[in-house]
Amino acid sequence: MEPWNSTLESGFILVGILDGSGSPELLCATVTTLYMLALISNGLLLLVITVDARLHVPMYLLLRQLSLIDLLFTSVVTPNTVVDFLLRDNTMIYTLLCFHI
């Protein structure tokens, strides 16, 4: 056995989430519900701050940017995780998590 850690070069392994799980569908439904809740709440927050002119002060503009970042990051990682749950795949590839410009 090698004395050092050997990892994948293009991704990482999700350990402990699907081990011994009899129904990944329940885990998938829970993650999807939380994902939809995050999309709705961040979308409503973006809508309210954009529409109401009284909220165009620096504090709310920062809150709007943070909400947008949360919306984008959640939309990148969560669908990939749900597909991995359904396929019972424990690996996640870095290229799927990176934004390409």
C-alpha positions in Angstrom: 0.0 0.0 0.0 1.3 3.5 -0.9 2.0 5.8 2.0 0.5 8.9 0.3 -3.0 9.8 -0.7 -3.9 9.0 -4.3 -6.7 11.2 -5.7 -8.3 11.6 -9.1 -6.8 14.3 -11.2 -10.0 15.4 -12.8 -12.4 15.2 -9.8 -13.2 14.1 -6.3 -15.1 11.3 -4.7 -18.3 11.9 -2.6 -17.8 9.5 0.4 -20.5 8.5 2.9 -23.5 10.0 1.2 -24.7 7.0 -0.7 -23.1 4.3 1.3 -25.8 2.0 2.8 -28.6 4.2 1.4 -31.5 2.0 0.3 -33.3 4.8 -1.6 -31.4 7.5 -3.3 -34.7 8.8 -4.6 -35.6 10.1 -1.2 -32.3 11.9 -0.9 -32.7 13.2 -4.5 -36.2 14.5 -3.7 -35.0 16.3 -0.6 -32.1 18.0 -2.4 -34.4 18.9 -5.3 -36.9 20.5 -2.8 -34.2 22.5 -1.1 -32.9 23.5 -4.5 -36.3 24.8 -5.6 -36.7 26.7 -2.3 -33.3 28.3 -2.9 -34.2 29.3 -6.5 -37.6 30.8 -5.4 -36.3 32.7 -2.4 -33.3 34.1 -4.3 -35.4 34.9 -7.3 -38.0 36.8 -5.2 -35.2 38.7 -3.4 -33.7 39.7 -6.7 -37.1 40.8 -8.0 -38.1 42.8 -4.9 -34.7 44.6 -4.8 -34.8 45.4 -8.5 -38.4 46.6 -8.7 -38.5 48.8 -5.5 -36.6 52.0 -6.1 -36.3 52.6 -2.3 -34.0 49.6 -2.1 -31.4 50.9 -4.5 -28.9 51.7 -1.7 -25.5 50.1 -1.4 -26.6 47.6 1.3 -29.4 46.2 -0.9 -27.3 46.2 -4.0 -24.7 44.1 -2.2 -27.5 41.8 -1.0 -28.8 41.6 -4.6 -25.3 40.6 -5.8 -24.9 37.9 -3.1 -28.4 36.5 -4.0 -27.4 36.3 -7.6 -24.1 34.6 -6.8 -26.0 32.1 -4.6 -28.5 31.5 -7.4 -25.7 30.8 -9.9 -23.6 28.6 -7.7 -26.6 26.6 -6.6 -27.6 26.1 -10.2 -24.2 24.7 -11.1 -23.6 22.2 -8.3 -27.0 21.0 -7.4 -28.3 19.5 -10.7 -25.0 17.6 -11.1 -25.3 16.3 -7.5 -28.9 15.1 -8.1 -27.9 13.3 -11.3 -25.0 11.6 -9.4 -27.5 10.5 -6.7 -29.8 8.9 -9.2 -27.0 7.2 -11.1 -25.4 6.1 -7.8 -22.1 7.7 -8.9 -19.8 8.9 -6.2 -17.5 11.1 -8.4 -17.8 14.7 -9.3 -15.6 16.2 -12.1 -14.0 19.6 -11.6 -14.7 20.7 -15.2 -18.5 20.5 -14.5 -18.0 22.8 -11.5 -15.9 25.5 -13.3 -17.2 28.4 -15.2 -15.6 28.7 -18.7 -15.3 32.2 -20.1 
